[in-house]
Every structure is written in C-alpha cells, then in structure tokens.
Amino acid sequence: MNQHENQPALKRSLSLWSISFYGIGTIVGAGIYVLIGKVGLEAGIYMPLSFLLAGVIAAFTALSYAEMSSRFPRSAGSAIFVFEAWHSAKASQITAIMVALSGIISAAAISNGFVGYLNLFIPLPPFTAITLLALILAVIAAWGIKESAVVITLITLIEVGGLLFVIYCGLTSDYDISRPLNFEGFSSSNLLSIGVGSFLAFYAFIGFEDMVNVAEEVKDPRRNLPRAIIIAIVVSSILYISVALIAVISLPIEQLANSDAPLATIVKSAGYSTAFIGLISLFAVVNGALVQLIMASRLLYGMASQGLFPSFLAHVNAKTQTPIIATTIIALLIWVFATLLPITLLAKTTSFIMLSVFAVVNLALIMVKRQQRDLAVDCKTYSVSIPIIGLFLCLLLLALQTISLDIF
C-alpha cells in the first residue's frame, strides 16, 4: 500500500509510442557505438549471428518483464516483482539496491566514455567533463518526465539516424563483400566464437529493464508497457543485426576489431568525414546516462512509496512532479563512481549485476504463475517454459562471465 497518499503523484504522460521510444533509447545507445568491434574480435565474420543470438536470449527475459509489468505496473519494477513473488521486504530491498547500483555504475561507465567523445571537439579535463555532464543530466531529469522523454526521443532518433548513416556508408563502401559472406569451412569452434561474441553483445540489450521503472508515468501501463518492451526489443535487434552485417561486409574483420571507434572506421573507409558520427556518438552517450539516471531515481521513489526505503526519497516536487531528492542523490553517486573507477570495471560490473537480476525476475515470474494462474493480465507468456528458459540462459551467461571472463 502506498505510504504517501497525500504526496503529489507522478504524472502519467507517456503514451505507447513515447515509452517505446524511451525503451529504444535505453537499448540502442552507447553499447552498439563502442561494443561492436569487441564482438567482432571474438566472433569474426559471424558477428551478426552473435547479435542475433544475444537478441534471442534477451527476448526471453524481456517477455518475462512484459508479463510482470502487466501484472504489477508500479515504479521500482524488478524489486516489486520480487516482493510480489516471495512477499519478502528484504529480498525486494536487495533487488532494488542491485538495480539502482547497476544504473549508477552503467551511467558512470557511460560518463567516462563521454570524456573521450567530447575531446574530439572540446578538450576538457576528465573531472571537469564528468562534473558538467552530471549537472546537465540532473537538471534534465528533474525538469519533468515528459520533457525528459522528449529529450530522450529526440536523441534516440538521432542515434537511429546515425546507425542508418553507418549502414548507408557500408553499402557504398568499395570493400569486396564476397569474402566475409563466405561461410564455407564452418566448424564447432565457430559456434564457440559466436557464443562468446553473443555474451559481449548481450550487454547492448539490457536497457529494456529500465522501462518498468517508469510504470507510474505511463498511460494505461498494463496494456502499453508490455507492448512497448516488445517493440523496443524487436526494433533494437533489427538495427543491431543490420549494423553488424554491414560492419563485416564493409571492412576486413581485423581492421574492425582493432578500431577504438569501429563505426567511425566504417564511415571513414567509405570516404565520409567522421565528425558527424562522432557527434552522434556523443549524443548516444548522453542519452544512455540520462536514461540510467531516470531509472535509478524512479526506483528509489518506488521503493520509498511502498515503505521499503526511507520516506524522504518518495518526495515529489509539486511543480515538476518528479522525485527531486532521489534524482539529486543518484546524480551525485554517478559523479562519484565516474570520477573514481575505470570504465572497463564499471561496464563488466553492470553486466554481472543485471544478469543476476534478470535471473531472479525470471524465477519470480515462475513463482507468480504458480500462485496466480487465473489472474487476468493484458500480456501473458502463457507457458511457464518462457521464464524457465530465460532463467537458464541468464545463469548460463553468468557462468560464462564468471569462469571465462574473470569479471573480478
């Protein structure tokens, strides 16, 4: 039960298409702009298959999130799902802390990437650049969810436009496409390469979880939120696979894998200036950090409004109808992590935390289905096999990351 009924409520202003663009913005972002070269290093010319496999793996957990968001459309998403499954305040609090921490760490990693892109245009010391970004993000997030969603939608359109531009450049490239499309000699070792590549590619799909944390700001969330999650996953998968395919037919895979800015390398090889894609990459980084800030602040608000976190975090500003205090705290934590820790450690830690949360949410849906078989919802996976498969795949990737990639 909401413990803050006399407080101003969050404003329901996100339509199906607004929340869909928000979701696409959470998924399509800095990941594809910086990650594709590393996936190519592992998977080689089979990189498109790695992205396809990663999309399929993400889709199972996304379907679980879609059904859970239809059953329980409240802020604090994953944490609320866990509470409804086991009715444990402690388990819900731990989940909320993990998700909020992942958002903070992810935004901190992205903020480190912001420094490099900004230096292409305006050289600033890292501390100054990160501080400036944290202030800008806090102001936008506190301004209002509708205004934030407009900013995110505009930047998402720019990001998608950038990927389409890369596809165009790849198609006009002089590189001989016959060599990388030759799949003769495919062996079991190639399957392993595709699997390892899919683990790396999976990081670029995890943003859909952020969508459930703005459930209380979505119009008709039981209907619109699940549909938006599915739309975001499908659109993102199509874009990723298309860009991956263009990447392997545009450049020798060795050149792509050794590039620190692989999309810029594709553009440059086609004879175009890298300034345009560099600017878009900068927008992508800002967008990714903004989405993480909003997600984490709404999660703190949602937990506090349920009486599971300190009540001051549930304070909503009467004018902006946003959780100002929670937003300020998250922005400050992002700044601290970004200035203290290296980007590689931040990115790996984010992936490890989110895979753990995804496994728990799939398990939570299994429990909820057993407890509430006759509950009417707008989105059902119908079969309990969906979350079971999602749970298995998440645990498999966690094992791969822990054993093979030595996260810590």
C-alpha positions, -999 to 999 in steps of 0.1 A, spaced: 0 0 0 13 34 -9 25 52 22 24 87 7 -11 92 -5 -10 129 4 21 135 -17 18 147 -53 17 118 -77 39 111 -106 24 124 -138 11 99 -163 22 114 -196 39 86 -216 19 71 -244 27 38 -261 50 55 -286 66 77 -260 75 47 -238 85 27 -269 110 54 -279 121 57 -243 128 19 -244 146 20 -277 167 48 -263 176 27 -233 188 -2 -255 202 15 -286 229 37 -273 265 38 -263 267 0 -264 265 -5 -301 287 25 -308 316 12 -288 309 -26 -284 307 -39 -320 344 -40 -325 349 -62 -294 322 -85 -306 339 -87 -340 372 -96 -322 355 -127 -307 330 -138 -334 348 -127 -365 327 -127 -397 299 -145 -377 293 -113 -356 257 -109 -370 249 -143 -356 262 -133 -322 239 -103 -321 210 -125 -333 217 -150 -305 220 -122 -279 187 -107 -291 170 -141 -287 184 -146 -252 174 -111 -242 139 -116 -257 130 -144 -232 138 -122 -202 120 -93 -220 89 -114 -223 91 -121 -186 94 -84 -179 65 -77 -202 41 -100 -183 53 -89 -149 49 -52 -158 13 -60 -169 6 -78 -136 23 -52 -114 27 -18 -132 45 1 -105 77 20 -102 107 0 -88 99 -27 -114 122 -56 -106 121 -50 -68 83 -50 -68 82 -82 -89 104 -99 -63 82 -87 -35 51 -100 -52 67 -134 -57 81 -140 -22 65 -112 -1 99 -105 13 108 -69 20 144 -78 25 146 -96 -9 129 -67 -26 153 -42 -10 183 -61 -21 170 -63 -56 163 -26 -57 198 -18 -44 212 -41 -71 192 -25 -99 198 11 -87 235 3 -84 236 -11 -119 221 20 -132 245 42 -113 275 22 -124 263 19 -160 258 57 -161 293 62 -146 308 40 -173 290 59 -200 301 92 -184 337 80 -188 330 74 -225 316 109 -227 351 123 -219 366 107 -250 339 118 -274 339 153 -260 376 156 -265 371 152 -303 355 186 -302 363 204 -269 393 192 -249 384 193 -212 400 175 -182 380 143 -173 370 157 -139 355 188 -154 338 170 -183 322 144 -159 311 171 -135 295 191 -163 277 160 -176 263 151 -142 249 186 -137 232 186 -171 217 152 -166 204 161 -131 187 192 -145 170 174 -174 159 145 -152 145 169 -126 127 191 -152 99 166 -158 93 131 -172 75 144 -203 103 168 -210 129 141 -203 111 117 -226 111 144 -254 148 148 -250 154 110 -250 131 106 -280 149 132 -300 183 118 -291 170 83 -299 160 94 -333 195 109 -338 211 76 -326 190 56 -350 198 81 -378 234 76 -370 231 38 -374 212 42 -406 240 65 -418 266 38 -410 245 13 -429 244 37 -459 282 42 -457 288 5 -455 266 -2 -486 285 24 -506 319 11 -494 344 -4 -520 352 -34 -499 346 -67 -516 316 -83 -498 321 -118 -512 349 -127 -488 332 -121 -455 300 -137 -467 317 -170 -475 307 -194 -447 325 -224 -461 345 -243 -435 321 -235 -406 331 -257 -376 323 -263 -339 349 -238 -330 329 -211 -348 300 -220 -326 321 -212 -296 332 -179 -311 295 -170 -318 286 -179 -282 314 -157 -267 305 -129 -290 269 -131 -280 278 -127 -244 296 -94 -252 267 -84 -275 242 -91 -247 254 -60 -228 239 -39 -256 204 -53 -250 200 -49 -212 184 -15 -213 148 -28 -215 148 -33 -178 148 5 -173 114 8 -188 95 -9 -160 108 17 -135 87 45 -151 55 24 -150 36 50 -129 43 76 -156 28 56 -184 -7 59 -197 -26 26 -194 6 8 -182 -10 -27 -181 -16 -25 -218 11 -1 -231 42 -11 -211 44 -48 -222 38 -38 -258 65 -11 -256 90 -36 -242 84 -60 -271 86 -31 -297 119 -19 -282 135 -53 -283 124 -60 -319 135 -27 -333 168 -28 -314 175 -63 -326 168 -54 -362 191 -24 -360 219 -43 -343 219 -72 -367 218 -49 -397 247 -28 -384 267 -60 -376 261 -73 -411 272 -40 -427 302 -40 -405 315 -74 -417 309 -66 -453 324 -31 -451 357 -38 -435 382 -66 -431 372 -80 -397 408 -74 -383 405 -37 -390 371 -35 -374 382 -54 -343 413 -33 -338 394 0 -341 386 20 -309 358 37 -328 345 10 -352 315 28 -366 337 58 -373 361 35 -390 333 22 -413 323 57 -422 359 68 -428 366 38 -450 336 48 -472 351 82 -477 330 103 -454 340 126 -425 339 111 -390 327 143 -374 290 136 -380 291 101 -365 314 114 -337 288 140 -328 260 114 -328 281 91 -306 284 119 -281 246 123 -281 243 85 -276 265 86 -246 244 115 -230 212 97 -238 223 64 -222 234 82 -190 202 102 -188 180 70 -191 200 53 -163 197 84 -140 159 85 -145 156 47 -140 175 47 -107 158 77 -93 123 63 -101 134 30 -85 143 48 -52 110 67 -54 90 35 -60 106 16 -31 101 46 -7 65 50 -17 59 13 -8 75 20 26 106 -1 18 131 28 16 134 60 37 103 82 31 121 113 20 131 95 -12 94 94 -21 91 132 -21 77 145 -54 81 182 -63 47 197 -67 58 218 -97 78 193 -118 61 162 -104 94 145 -103 113 130 -74 139 158 -69 157 144 -39 161 109 -54 173 124 -87 199 146 -69 213 116 -49 216 94 -80 233 121 -100 258 127 -72 266 89 -69 271 87 -107 296 116 -105 315 98 -76 317 65 -94 326 81 -127 355 100 -112 369 72 -92 366 39 -112 378 28 -147 353 23 -175 362 -14 -180 355 -24 -144 323 -3 -144 309 -20 -176 317 -56 -165 302 -50 -131 270 -36 -147 266 -67 -169 272 -91 -140 246 -73 -117 219 -72 -144 223 -108 -154 218 -117 -117 186 -95 -115 173 -110 -148 177 -145 -134 158 -135 -102 129 -119 -122 125 -150 -144 123 -170 -112 99 -146 -97 75 -150 -127 77 -188 -123 66 -183 -87 38 -158 -96 24 -181 -123 22 -209 -98 5 -186 -72 -19 -167 -96 -27 -189 -125 -62 -173 -130 -51 -137 -128 -63 -117 -158 -35 -96 -174 -31 -79 -207 2 -96 -215 9 -133 -208 37 -156 -218 11 -184 -214 38 -210 -209 59 -213 -178 87 -225 -202 94 -189 -212 107 -177 -178 124 -212 -173 143 -208 -205 151 -172 -196 164 -182 -162 186 -210 -177 201 -186 -203 208 -159 -177 225 -185 -154 245 -198 -184 258 -164 -193 266 -156 -157 287 -188 -155 304 -179 -187 312 -144 -175 324 -156 -140 345 -185 -152 358 -175 -187 360 -137 -185 371 -133 -148 349 -103 -141 365 -97 -107 
